[in-house]
């Protein structure tokens, strides 16, 4: 979908779409920022090779279309790296949450450590997006993966030597937030370079399916490993997963850096990116909807260890199973959205906000553990819709030169998470777990009603 307004006069020419046949304009006609002809580069040769070897256009909807993006080996390597990276992060969430709970016995501190990773994103995500629009995105992704692996090794050694405190976990969470501020925009922005705009919806849905697969499998494994072998083993395995993701990303070709019209400062690039968003009413509406769902839907997931222990009277294995069932619902939803293609995506997005609110209300009113396992599937379906559809609708209309900066705003919004998690954790300490989640559920449903009533343009999107 095209943006609502015309691009700025200095809008750079987007990258060649590898899903389209090569045009008559080749790399030799490229010019530098100062106007001189630039010689062909290895990155350009790799991009041209991608465009020449692409298969005939597959169908754009239906179950045969579901996995079509994975036929591209470069996207497949990126996707497999995502699965290993996110599996490690899901196992880390299990280990970190229970470690903080065992060390402190405070729901507020569990929420603080879980939410701390979002704090750096408030200040650094915009810089991360601007950097992603300047440098080779592959290398930026690998730097983030290396930092993630190093953090896991540090925690594992600290546990083994019995020197770990909850402050170490808090610091590790903050450092991981810094890493994520640069890795996340680059990883999202590189996808259109690999698959092109025509396949973007399918690729992002499969990206969501990979994320959901990690949620489905990793927490249960992490919870069992934690219970049987202890947290140190879990963190050593997390480090191995981070290293595997790094090696898979290394298989990607070197792609062209985004071509900026002039040499400008980082702050100027950030300002240009924010102006680009402000001129597009649909982008603004989607990002504001994301803010409300981050504040209302995510706190439950971060505070689930407390909920499992206090409401259901169970331990880490039960927590892992609940997260995995949430992943099952998210995986199912992601595959459905990958197959649907362009079909009433605006209304589907609003429906998933409703779904999440209803699921939270059910969790708050039903105290049976086995019933809650089923409710987690519904919660996962809502999560998949909000995540996949919101990102697809945003990225489809953003030019490649702005992808990193727009995605940085998208991920920066997750930095608002402490504004939801911390009050929810404190509310659980004071008023109880179920009452707190009930309030979040009511506010989530109210948000869905507001979006449905006010966003005519969103409702009309196919």
Secondary structure, DSSP 8 states (H G I E B T S, - for coil): ---SS---TT-------TTS---S--GGG-B-TTS-B----HHHHHHHHHHHH------SSSGGGTTGGGGSHHHHHHHHHHHHHHHHHHHHHHHHHHHHHHHH--HHHHHHHHHHHHHHHHHHHHHHHHHHTTS-HHHHHHHHHHHHHHHHHHHHHHHHTT---HHHHHHHHHHHHHHHHHHHHHHHHHHHHHH-STTHHHHHHHHHHHHHHHHHHHHHHHHHHHHHH-HHHHHHHHHHHHHHHHHHHTTS--------SS---HHHHHHHHHHHHHT-HHHHHHHHHHHHHHHHHHHHHHTHHHHHHHTS---HHHHHHHHHHHHHHHHHHHHHHHHH-SSSHHHHHHHHHHHHHHHHHHHHH---HHHHHHHHHHHHHHHHHHHHHHHHHHHTTS-HHHHHHHHHHHHHGGGGGHHHHHHHHHHHHHH-HHHHHHHHHHHHHHHHHHHHHH-HHHHT--
